[in-house]
Every structure is written in C-alpha cells, then in structure tokens.
Amino acid sequence: MARKKLRVGILFGGRSGEHEVSLRSARSILQAIDRKKYDVLELGITKEGRWLQSEAAQKLLAGGTPSAVKKSVDTGVALAAAEPGGRTGLDIVFPVLHGTFGEDGTIQGLFELADVAYVGSGVLGSAAGMDKDAMKRLFIAAGLPVTPHVSMLRSEWRADAKRATKAIEKALKYPLFVKPANLGSSVGISKVHNRVELAPAMDLAASFDRKIIIEQGVGGPGVKPRELEVAVLGNDLPEASVVGEIVPAKEFYDYEAKYELSGPDESVSIIPTKLTKAEEKKIRAMAIAAFRACDCAGLARVDFLMAPAAKGKPAEIVLNEINTMPGFTSISMYPKLWGASGLPYAKLIDRLIELGMERHREKLETQFSR
C-alpha cells in the first residue's frame, strides 16, 4: 500500500512589516518542497489579517492586492485537523511568517489551541526569541555574553525625551543601535553616532513597537565588528551549522542591505568564514546554548558580533540575537548555512517537517488534566 502523503500547509504573508519577506520565503519553499512526499496547501494572510487559501492565497503570493483576493476563509477551517476525505485538513503547518503575529508566539498559541502540528519553536521560544529585551535577559542568565544595552518603553520616551536621552547616555557610549524590541529583518533599526541622531532613531523604533532597545556598538567608535551567523536545527538535541559571515553593503546589515541592494552594491556572504578552530568551536557552542536558553525548537539562526582582537587579548565575541523563523529565501543565510554543512534545501524542508511532527508527538505524551 502506498504511503499516505502528509498534508502540509505553507502559511505566509501576515500583518507584520516583514510581509513581503514572508512571501519571498514562501515562494522558495513552495518551489523546492517535494510534491511526491507532501500534499501542499497554500495559506495566506493579508496585511489586514484576512486568511486565504488555494487560488486566493496563490494570488497573494504573486503580489495580488486585497481587491484581487476578496475571498477569505475561517481560521478554524484553515487549521482543521486532518480527517479522512477532508479537503482542508492539515497534518502540519509550516508558518513562514516573520515578525509580529507570526514569529512572536501568537500564531503558535493558535496552533496549540487547534492541536495542529507545526514547524518551529513553541509559544515561549517564539516569544522569547522575538523580544530582544527578554532574549538578552535569558542569555545573561545562561552566562552568555551580550553587548551593554538598555530598554525603554515608548511611553517613557514620549513623556520626557530629554530625561530619557540623559539615561541612555549615562549607561552607554556612542555609537548606538536603536531597535524595536519586537521585530526582525532589521526593520526600524538605526545606527546612532551622536545625540543629534538619537531622537529620530528613537521615534522610528517607537513607531514599530511599544518597547525600544538601545545597544552599545561592539568595539567602540570607528570599529566595524564582523557579523557572524550560525544556523541551528533540532529539538531536544540541536545541532549547529558551519559559521557564516555577512559583509554588509552598508554601514550595517539593515533591511535595504539584506533585500533591496543588488549587483556590485549587494552584501556579501562568506560560508564558511575564516576563523580559528577555537573561535569556531566557541561560536557554535554559544549558538546551541542560546537556542536552549530561549527554549527553541526546530530551527533558529543565531547572530554574533565579533570585534577585532586588541593587543594581547582575544577577539571580543558577543551574542547579538536569535531568530526563530529566519528568512527562507534562496539568498537567505539559514538554508545557505545548512547547504554548506551538507544538508541541501529540499532535505532541510523535510527535516523541519519531521521535527515539527516529532515535537507534536512528544506533546501528546503530556497529560493536561487529572
């Protein structure tokens, strides 16, 4: 008897500022996924939060406007558990959603309530990996190095910008990086060289989140630290890929440098990058420790900053952040890092689906009532 194909829902789009990045990731996955193994259903979410499937979802994926994708479906129908003969029932969902409402634990909570298997971290891991302030607290608790930073609420900044500026300058030295605490793909991030640049950067970050995180630049003024990345894969026994490096086309790896610049102006990735054996071993071990500190599952990309070695001292290596649903486009670092580690794109998709099913089976061993 032929083995029944798993029915996999590829969920993309969403309400976050990373909507377009999600569409790019989903296109790559849909192009590479093995249709002989899986019965694939496209599920889209518009910027307004309407759920779409099949042809309507495909139109959204192709760049359709809300007027061109009027037909929406009930969320419960889209996520219905697989049933014999069911047309929309799913065995597992692959949420290719980046940023708010997709990578922050909210959609994962919906999957848990619907009792549907899904790819990636659970509610806690997703939420912790999304909130840069909470993430850094977990890193510190695990004994992992992070750059000096402060966090501030949007309401505090707007109530008294002068007082907030003094508090930031007392705790940190320029240059600074100002970021929305809950966002990805470098959206809303600014590098701040002095006080004049601070207020516009704070206002920009505040437009994307109620919580702002301000980080001190690694290495100090005039130093451009190396930007290193490691892909992690697994559940209870995670593995780390080779270490890659991004050489940004701009002063730092912002949204434009990631997705919009091309040709001679585009950022360059080096996989694997040149490190000593001791440095590589340390960074890969830190990546797995960061994954565990945030209680992640399935996949994550862990980013590091490395300042040049000072005289008589080793290079400074600090954790920057963890991304629980990293970019999955053809040019994204996560699949490229695993490709360089011996796991090609289509096989990586297979492994992620296996891990999602494994985690769901493990959940079924848990007793939720007396």
C-alpha positions as CSV (number, residue, x, y, z in Angstrom):
1,M,0.0,0.0,0.0
2,A,1.3,3.4,-1.0
3,R,2.2,5.6,2.0
4,K,-0.2,8.4,2.5
5,K,1.3,11.8,1.8
6,L,1.4,14.3,4.6
7,R,-0.8,17.3,4.1
8,V,1.3,20.4,4.7
9,G,0.0,23.9,5.0
10,I,2.5,26.6,4.0
11,L,1.4,29.7,5.8
12,F,2.7,33.1,4.6
13,G,2.1,36.8,4.5
14,G,0.8,38.2,7.8
15,R,0.3,41.7,9.3
16,S,3.9,42.5,10.2
17,G,6.3,44.8,8.5
18,E,8.0,41.7,7.1
19,H,5.0,40.6,5.0
20,E,7.0,40.9,1.7
21,V,9.9,38.9,3.1
22,S,7.5,36.2,4.1
23,L,6.1,36.0,0.6
24,R,9.7,35.6,-0.8
25,S,10.5,32.8,1.7
26,A,7.2,31.0,0.9
27,R,7.9,31.1,-2.8
28,S,11.3,29.5,-2.3
29,I,9.8,26.7,-0.1
30,L,6.9,26.0,-2.5
31,Q,9.3,25.8,-5.4
32,A,11.6,23.3,-3.5
33,I,9.3,21.2,-1.4
34,D,9.0,17.6,-2.6
35,R,5.4,17.2,-4.0
36,K,5.9,13.4,-4.2
37,K,6.1,13.4,-0.4
38,Y,3.6,16.1,0.5
39,D,0.2,17.3,-0.4
40,V,0.7,21.0,-0.2
41,L,-1.9,23.7,0.6
42,E,-1.1,27.4,0.3
43,L,-2.4,29.5,3.2
44,G,-2.0,33.3,3.0
45,I,-2.7,36.1,5.5
46,T,-3.2,39.6,4.1
47,K,-1.8,42.7,5.6
48,E,-5.3,43.3,7.0
49,G,-5.3,39.9,8.7
50,R,-7.7,38.0,6.4
51,W,-6.9,34.3,5.8
52,L,-6.8,33.0,2.3
53,Q,-6.3,29.5,0.8
54,S,-5.7,27.8,-2.6
55,E,-6.2,30.2,-5.5
56,A,-6.7,33.3,-3.4
57,A,-3.6,32.5,-1.4
58,Q,-1.7,32.0,-4.7
59,K,-2.8,35.4,-5.9
60,L,-1.5,37.0,-2.7
61,L,1.8,35.1,-3.2
62,A,2.0,36.5,-6.7
63,G,1.6,40.1,-5.4
64,G,-2.2,40.4,-5.6
65,T,-3.9,43.3,-3.9
66,P,-6.7,42.9,-1.3
67,S,-9.2,43.8,-4.0
68,A,-7.9,40.8,-6.1
69,V,-8.1,38.4,-3.2
70,K,-11.5,39.1,-1.7
71,K,-12.4,35.5,-0.7
72,S,-11.3,34.7,2.8
73,V,-11.6,31.5,4.9
74,D,-12.4,30.9,8.6
75,T,-9.2,30.4,10.6
76,G,-10.6,27.3,12.2
77,V,-11.4,25.7,8.8
78,A,-7.9,26.5,7.5
79,L,-6.3,24.8,10.5
80,A,-8.7,21.9,10.9
81,A,-7.1,18.7,12.0
82,A,-6.7,16.1,9.2
83,E,-9.8,13.9,8.7
84,P,-10.5,11.1,6.2
85,G,-11.6,12.7,3.0
86,G,-11.2,16.2,4.4
87,R,-10.2,18.8,1.8
88,T,-8.7,21.4,4.1
89,G,-7.5,19.2,6.9
90,L,-3.8,19.5,7.7
91,D,-1.2,17.2,9.2
92,I,1.2,20.0,9.9
93,V,1.6,23.8,9.3
94,F,4.9,25.4,8.1
95,P,4.4,29.0,9.3
96,V,6.7,31.0,7.0
97,L,5.8,34.1,8.9
98,H,8.4,36.6,10.0
99,G,7.9,39.3,12.7
100,T,4.9,40.3,14.7
101,F,1.9,37.9,14.8
102,G,4.0,35.2,13.2
103,E,7.3,34.8,15.0
104,D,6.3,36.0,18.4
105,G,4.3,33.2,19.9
106,T,0.8,34.4,18.8
107,I,0.3,32.1,15.9
108,Q,2.0,29.3,17.8
109,G,-0.6,29.7,20.5
110,L,-3.3,29.3,17.9
111,F,-1.7,26.1,16.6
112,E,-1.5,24.8,20.2
113,L,-5.2,25.5,20.8
114,A,-6.2,23.9,17.5
115,D,-3.9,20.9,18.3
116,V,-2.2,21.1,15.0
117,A,1.5,20.1,14.5
118,Y,3.7,23.0,13.3
119,V,7.3,23.7,12.3
120,G,9.4,25.7,14.6
121,S,9.5,26.9,18.2
122,G,6.6,26.9,20.6
123,V,4.9,29.8,22.3
124,L,7.7,30.5,24.8
125,G,10.6,30.0,22.5
126,S,9.0,32.2,19.8
127,A,8.0,34.9,22.2
128,A,11.5,35.0,23.9
129,G,13.2,34.9,20.5
130,M,11.2,37.8,19.3
131,D,11.5,40.2,22.3
132,K,15.2,41.4,22.2
133,D,14.9,42.6,25.8
134,A,13.6,39.3,27.2
135,M,16.0,37.4,24.9
136,K,19.1,39.2,26.3
137,R,17.9,38.6,29.9
138,L,17.8,34.9,29.1
139,F,21.2,35.0,27.5
140,I,22.7,36.7,30.6
141,A,21.0,34.2,32.9
142,A,22.7,31.4,30.9
143,G,26.1,33.1,31.2
144,L,26.3,34.2,27.6
145,P,28.0,37.5,26.6
146,V,25.9,40.3,25.2
147,T,26.7,43.9,24.4
148,P,25.8,46.6,27.0
149,H,22.2,47.8,26.4
150,V,19.1,49.4,28.0
151,S,15.5,49.0,27.2
152,M,12.8,51.7,27.3
153,L,9.1,51.9,26.8
154,R,7.7,54.2,24.0
155,S,5.6,56.0,26.7
156,E,8.7,56.8,28.7
157,W,10.4,58.3,25.6
158,R,7.4,60.3,24.5
159,A,6.8,61.6,28.1
160,D,10.2,63.1,28.6
161,A,12.7,62.7,25.7
162,K,15.4,64.8,27.4
163,R,15.4,62.7,30.6
164,A,15.4,59.5,28.5
165,T,18.4,60.8,26.5
166,K,20.3,61.5,29.7
167,A,19.6,58.0,31.0
168,I,20.8,56.4,27.7
169,E,23.9,58.5,27.5
170,K,24.7,57.7,31.2
171,A,24.5,54.0,30.6
172,L,26.0,53.7,27.1
173,K,28.6,55.2,24.8
174,Y,28.1,56.1,21.2
175,P,27.8,54.6,18.6
176,L,24.5,53.0,19.5
177,F,22.0,50.8,17.7
178,V,18.4,51.7,18.4
179,K,15.9,48.9,17.6
180,P,12.2,48.0,18.1
181,A,12.3,45.2,20.7
182,N,9.9,43.0,18.7
183,L,10.6,43.0,15.0
184,G,13.0,41.4,12.6
185,S,14.7,41.8,9.2
186,S,16.3,44.9,10.6
187,V,13.1,46.9,10.1
188,G,13.1,50.1,12.2
189,I,16.8,49.8,13.2
190,S,19.2,52.8,13.2
191,K,22.8,53.3,13.9
192,V,23.3,56.4,16.0
193,H,26.6,58.2,16.1
194,N,25.7,61.1,18.3
195,R,22.9,62.8,20.2
196,V,21.6,64.6,17.1
197,E,20.8,61.2,15.5
198,L,19.3,59.7,18.7
199,A,15.8,61.3,18.7
200,P,14.9,60.4,15.0
201,A,16.1,56.8,15.7
202,M,14.0,56.5,18.8
203,D,10.9,57.9,17.1
204,L,11.4,55.4,14.2
205,A,11.8,52.4,16.5
206,A,8.8,53.6,18.6
207,S,6.6,53.6,15.5
208,F,7.1,49.8,15.3
209,D,6.9,48.7,18.9
210,R,6.0,49.9,22.4
211,K,9.4,48.7,23.7
212,I,12.7,50.0,22.4
213,I,16.1,48.5,23.0
214,I,19.3,50.6,22.7
215,E,22.6,48.7,22.3
216,Q,26.2,49.9,22.6
217,G,28.2,49.3,19.4
218,V,30.6,46.4,19.8
219,G,34.2,47.5,19.8
220,G,33.5,51.2,20.2
221,P,33.9,54.2,17.8
222,G,35.4,53.5,14.4
223,V,35.2,49.8,14.8
224,K,33.2,47.7,12.4
225,P,32.7,44.3,14.0
226,R,32.3,41.2,11.9
227,E,28.7,39.9,11.6
228,L,28.7,36.2,12.1
229,E,25.7,33.8,11.8
230,V,25.1,30.1,12.7
231,A,22.0,28.0,11.8
232,V,20.7,25.7,14.5
233,L,18.5,22.7,13.7
234,G,16.8,20.2,16.1
235,N,14.5,19.8,19.1
236,D,16.0,18.4,22.3
237,L,19.4,17.7,20.7
238,P,20.1,20.7,18.4
239,E,23.0,20.9,16.0
240,A,24.9,23.9,14.7
241,S,25.9,24.6,11.1
242,V,29.2,26.0,10.0
243,V,29.7,29.6,10.8
244,G,29.0,32.2,8.1
245,E,29.8,35.9,7.8
246,I,27.9,38.8,6.3
247,V,29.9,41.7,4.8
248,P,27.2,44.4,4.7
249,A,27.0,46.7,1.6
250,K,26.1,49.5,4.1
251,E,27.4,50.5,7.4
252,F,25.4,47.7,9.0
253,Y,23.2,44.9,7.7
254,D,19.8,46.7,7.6
255,Y,16.7,45.9,5.6
256,E,17.9,47.6,2.4
257,A,21.3,45.8,2.6
258,K,19.5,42.4,3.1
259,Y,16.8,42.5,0.5
260,E,17.0,45.5,-1.9
261,L,20.6,46.1,-3.0
262,S,21.9,44.0,-5.9
263,G,24.8,43.7,-8.2
264,P,28.0,45.4,-7.1
265,D,26.2,47.1,-4.2
266,E,24.8,43.9,-2.6
267,S,26.0,42.5,0.7
268,V,28.4,39.5,0.5
269,S,28.0,36.3,2.5
270,I,31.1,34.1,3.2
271,I,30.3,30.5,4.1
272,P,32.1,29.1,5.9
273,T,34.0,32.1,7.1
274,K,37.6,32.2,8.2
275,L,38.0,31.7,12.0
276,T,40.4,29.8,14.2
277,K,39.3,26.4,15.3
278,A,38.9,27.6,18.8
279,E,36.7,30.6,17.7
280,E,34.5,28.4,15.5
281,K,34.1,25.8,18.3
282,K,33.2,28.6,20.8
283,I,30.6,30.3,18.4
284,R,28.9,27.0,17.5
285,A,28.6,26.1,21.2
286,M,27.2,29.5,22.0
287,A,24.6,29.2,19.3
288,I,23.3,25.9,20.8
289,A,23.4,27.4,24.3
290,A,21.4,30.4,23.0
291,F,18.9,28.1,21.4
292,R,18.4,26.2,24.6
293,A,18.3,29.3,26.8
294,C,15.2,30.5,24.8
295,D,13.6,27.1,24.8
296,C,13.6,27.0,21.0
297,A,12.7,24.1,18.7
298,G,13.0,23.1,15.1
299,L,15.1,26.0,13.7
300,A,16.8,29.2,14.6
301,R,19.5,31.4,13.2
302,V,21.9,32.8,15.9
303,D,23.7,36.1,15.1
304,F,27.0,37.2,16.6
305,L,29.2,40.3,16.6
306,M,33.0,39.9,16.7
307,A,35.3,42.9,17.4
308,P,39.0,42.6,16.3
309,A,41.4,41.4,18.9
310,A,43.0,44.1,21.0
311,K,46.7,43.9,21.7
312,G,47.4,40.8,23.8
313,K,43.7,39.9,24.1
314,P,41.4,37.6,22.2
315,A,38.7,38.9,19.8
316,E,35.5,40.0,21.6
317,I,32.6,37.8,20.6
318,V,29.1,38.7,21.8
319,L,25.6,37.3,21.0
320,N,23.5,39.7,19.0
321,E,20.2,37.9,18.7
322,I,18.3,34.7,17.8
323,N,15.8,34.5,15.0
324,T,13.2,31.6,15.4
325,M,11.8,31.9,11.9
326,P,14.7,33.2,9.8
327,G,14.5,34.2,6.2
328,F,14.0,31.2,3.9
329,T,14.5,32.9,0.5
330,S,17.0,31.5,-2.0
331,I,19.6,34.1,-0.7
332,S,18.9,33.7,3.0
333,M,21.7,32.7,5.3
334,Y,19.8,29.9,7.2
335,P,19.4,27.5,4.2
336,K,22.7,28.5,2.7
337,L,24.5,27.7,6.0
338,W,22.9,24.2,6.1
339,G,23.7,23.7,2.4
340,A,27.3,24.4,3.2
341,S,27.0,21.9,6.1
342,G,25.8,19.1,3.8
343,L,22.1,19.5,4.1
344,P,20.5,20.8,0.8
345,Y,17.4,23.0,0.7
346,A,14.8,20.3,-0.1
347,K,16.2,17.9,2.6
348,L,16.2,20.8,5.1
349,I,12.5,21.3,4.5
350,D,12.0,17.5,5.0
351,R,13.9,17.7,8.3
352,L,12.0,20.7,9.6
353,I,8.7,18.9,8.9
354,E,10.0,15.8,10.7
355,L,11.0,17.9,13.7
356,G,7.6,19.5,13.8
357,M,5.8,16.2,13.7
358,E,8.2,14.8,16.4
359,R,7.5,17.7,18.7
360,H,3.8,17.3,18.3
361,R,4.0,13.5,19.1
362,E,6.1,14.4,22.2
363,K,3.3,16.9,23.3
364,L,0.8,14.1,23.1
365,E,2.7,12.3,25.9
366,T,1.8,15.2,28.2
367,Q,-1.2,14.9,30.5
368,F,-3.2,18.1,30.6
369,S,-5.9,17.1,33.2
370,R,-6.1,14.8,36.2
